[in-house]
């Protein structure tokens, strides 16, 4: 089953290179994390009164099991997307590492698990 990428922008027109950037970054996540079902990315343009414009990117990785979410802000939409995807990737890697570590726990020296009382 191929994962789905949902990309949405608000407050500005999404350019083709932004969609291509999201797709390229998503494919990297999908190669390393087979359990991903869907990736949702939303980029919002915010222009507060009297300040420079700002882009806020939010993302959610939906998996069979635990979902992951992240948020990033930058002055350009490309930078916000890159920062967001790096954050999501870090979360996935940390979760995979913790799961692997839990499977590799060793008994304490001198303790025989076969002799443990129920």
Buried (B, 14 or more C-beta within 10 A) or exposed (E): EEBEBEBEBEEBEBEEEBBEBBEEBBEEBBEEBEBBBEBBBBBBBEEEEEEEEBBBBBBBBBBEEEEBEBEBBBEEBBBBBBBBBEBBBEBBEEBEEEEEEEEEEEEEEEEEEEEEEE
